[in-house]
Amino acid sequence: MAKLIGNLRITAIPASEGVKAHFEVVFVPYAGRHNTKPVKAHTYDELVSLLSDLRFGEDEATRWAGKARSQGIVLIDSFERADTLLREKGLVA
């Protein structure tokens, strides 16, 4: 089981014509060529759930989701997880 290290970027996308407001979560690896893709969380609660599934504690997941909601974009640096977990959650293809 290989571990991947990189940044996790959470962006709050405001509502616009034909698009509902949502959060976009992207894994940006430090090194290597990985096919990464954004994962959408349609609500704040879905974002907290996704972060919890990525092995953040409940308090930490709530804190990061709150920052993303208030600041618009959050970068979590030195994010290290198993590649199988990231594939399971759709962050790495």
C-alpha positions in Angstrom: 0.0 0.0 0.0 1.7 3.2 -1.2 1.2 6.5 0.5 0.7 9.7 -1.5 1.7 13.1 -0.1 0.4 16.4 -1.3 -2.0 19.3 -0.7 -5.8 19.0 -0.3 -7.5 22.1 -1.7 -11.1 22.8 -0.8 -12.9 25.5 -2.8 -16.4 26.9 -2.2 -18.1 27.4 -5.5 -20.9 30.0 -5.3 -24.2 29.5 -7.2 -24.4 30.8 -10.7 -26.6 30.3 -13.7 -27.5 26.6 -13.9 -25.0 25.6 -11.2 -25.9 25.2 -7.5 -23.4 26.2 -4.8 -21.1 23.4 -3.8 -17.6 22.6 -2.5 -14.9 21.2 -4.7 -12.2 19.0 -3.1 -8.9 18.3 -5.1 -5.8 16.4 -4.1 -2.7 18.0 -5.5 0.3 15.6 -5.2 3.8 16.9 -4.4 5.5 14.5 -6.9 4.6 12.0 -9.5 2.1 11.9 -12.2 -1.3 11.1 -10.9 -4.6 11.5 -12.6 -6.4 13.6 -10.0 -9.9 14.8 -10.3 -12.2 17.1 -8.2 -14.8 15.6 -5.9 -18.0 17.7 -5.3 -19.7 18.0 -2.0 -23.1 19.7 -2.5 -23.6 20.7 1.1 -21.6 21.6 4.2 -22.6 18.3 5.9 -21.4 16.3 2.8 -18.1 18.1 3.0 -17.7 17.3 6.7 -18.6 13.7 5.9 -16.1 13.5 3.1 -13.3 14.9 5.3 -14.3 12.4 8.0 -14.1 9.6 5.4 -10.6 10.9 4.6 -9.6 10.1 8.2 -9.9 13.6 9.7 -11.3 13.7 13.2 -14.8 15.0 13.5 -13.7 18.3 15.1 -10.9 18.8 12.6 -13.3 18.0 9.7 -15.8 20.5 11.0 -13.1 23.2 11.4 -11.7 22.8 7.9 -15.3 22.8 6.4 -16.1 25.9 8.3 -13.0 27.7 7.1 -13.8 26.7 3.5 -17.3 28.0 3.9 -16.2 31.4 5.3 -12.9 32.0 3.4 -13.9 30.4 0.0 -10.7 28.4 -0.4 -8.6 26.4 2.0 -5.3 24.5 1.4 -4.5 21.6 3.7 -0.7 21.0 3.3 1.2 17.8 4.0 -1.8 15.7 3.4 -0.7 12.0 3.5 -3.0 9.1 2.9 -2.9 5.6 1.3 -3.5 5.6 -2.4 -6.3 3.1 -2.1 -8.2 5.5 0.2 -7.8 8.3 -2.2 -9.0 6.1 -5.1 -12.0 4.9 -3.1 -13.1 8.5 -2.5 -12.6 9.5 -6.1 -9.7 11.9 -5.6 -7.2 9.8 -7.7 -8.2 7.9 -10.8 
